Amino acid sequence: SKDDASMQMADSGLDDVVGDEIETQGEYLGGAEFAFERDLQNYLVKNLGSIEPGLKLYNQDGITGVEYPVGGRRIDILAVDNQGDLVVIELKVSKGHDRVIGQILRYMGWIKENLADDEQTVRGIIIAKDISDDLKWACSVTQGITLKEYSISFSLDKVN
């Protein structure tokens, strides 16, 4: 859970020592996970090309794809790919389970019906620290959803 992840990072004591460095370098603890979904979200919004080359944040009339509102809920990130198609990105800081399939399909359906042009396709990407087997099985029979796992590395280099 999110609370467990934040407790793990807090208990490590490294937050106090390198918190500022972590933010400026855009890198995080090795072998850890993001403490909060918004930290993962902020990092990916600034580095959409790391998800997929050519990916750009959705931006229309001053409304961006960060926490994009869909029928009383919010998409973590709504992006546009280099073909002009819409990409719904759902983030999980720890384990991605099969229940996220219903969530991302609902978002994709809403976007297809309410936002996408007739020629635009809508697809989804689920990003998590660990993708569960049940999510892999669910996605194996679901079209238009890609799974990605993130990992974090952190290093300190001596400055001469």
N, C-alpha and C positions, 0 to 999 in steps of 0.2 A: 504494500500500500504506500501511498504518498507519505504518510506519517512515518512509517518504518524507514523509508529512504531518507527523509530529512533527519531522523534520529541517528541513522548510521553516519551521515555526514557530520552531524553535530558532535557525535561521540568521538569521531576521529580526531577532533581538535585541529585539523588542518584548515578548517574554515577561517579561524581567527588568524592563522599565520599567513596564509596565502590568498585570502579572499579577494583582495584587490588585484593581485597578479592574475588570478584565474579569470576575472572578468575582462581585463585588458588583453590577455593573450587569446581569449576565446577557447581555452582548453580547460579540461576538468580532470578530476582525480582518476588515475589509472585504475581500471577494474571496478570502478564505481558506477553509479547511475546518477542521472540528474536528480537533484533533491525535489524539484517541483516541475510539473509539466510546463509551466510558463518559461522556465529556464531553457528547457529543450526547445520550446516554441521560439523564444527570442533568438537562440543560436541558429536555428534552421531558417527563420525568416531572413536573417542576414546572410545565410549561406545556402540559398535554395539550389544553387548549382551543384552542391554536394549530394543532393537527393537525386537530381537528374540534370544533365547539361541543358541549358536553355530555359529552365523553369524560371518564371517570374511571378511575383506576387500579383494577385488580382487587384486591380485598382480602377474603379469606375465612379465618376462624379464624386470623388473624395472619399468613397467607401472602399476600404482596403480588404484584403482577404485574411486579415488577422482577426480571429474570433468572428467570422462572418455569420450574421444572423440568418437562421433558417427555421421558420415556423416555431418560434419560442425556444429554440436551442441555438448552439453556436458551433460552427465548424472550426477546428483548431487553425488550419491554414487552407485557404482557397487560392490556388495558383493557376497560371495559364502556361501551357507547354509551348514549345517552338513551332507547333502546328496550329496554335491558336485554340486548342481544346482545353477544357476545364479539368482541373485535377483537385479532388478533395483529399486533403491529407489529415489523417487522424493519428494522434500521438498518444503513446502510453509510456510513462517513464520506466515502468518495470516490465512485467510480463503481459504480453498480448494474448488474450483468451478469445475463444470463438464468439462470445457475445458481442464483440466489437463489429462483427460482420453485419448484424442487424442495424447497428448505429450508422456505419458508413454507407450501407445501402440506402437507408432512409435519407441521409444527406445527399447522396448522389441522385436519388429520385427527385428530391425537392429542387435541386439545382437544374436538373434536366427539364423539369416542368416549368419552373419559374424564372430561370435566368439564361439558360443556354439558347443560342440561336439554333435554327433547324439543322444547320450543317455542322454544329459543334457536337463532339462526343464528350461524355463525362466519364471519367475514370477515377479510381481511388488508390491511394497508397496508405498502408498502415505501417507506422514506424514504432518499434518498441525495443526495449533492451533485450528481451528474449521473446521469441515467437513460440507459442505452445504448439504441440502436435495437433490439438483439436482445431486451432486456427488454421494451420497448414491444410488439414483435411477439408475444412469448410471452404477455404479459398481454392482448393484444387477443383471444385465443381462450381465455382462462381467466376463469371467473366468480369474482366475490367478492374480487378483489384490486385495490386502488387504488394508483397510483404518485404519489409526491410528491417534489419536489426542494426541498432547503433552501438558503437563502443566508444569509450572515452579513454584518452591517454593524456598523461601529464608528465612534463619533465622540467627539471631545473638545470640550467646550464651556467657554469661559472663565467663571470664576466672578467676579463683581464683588464 
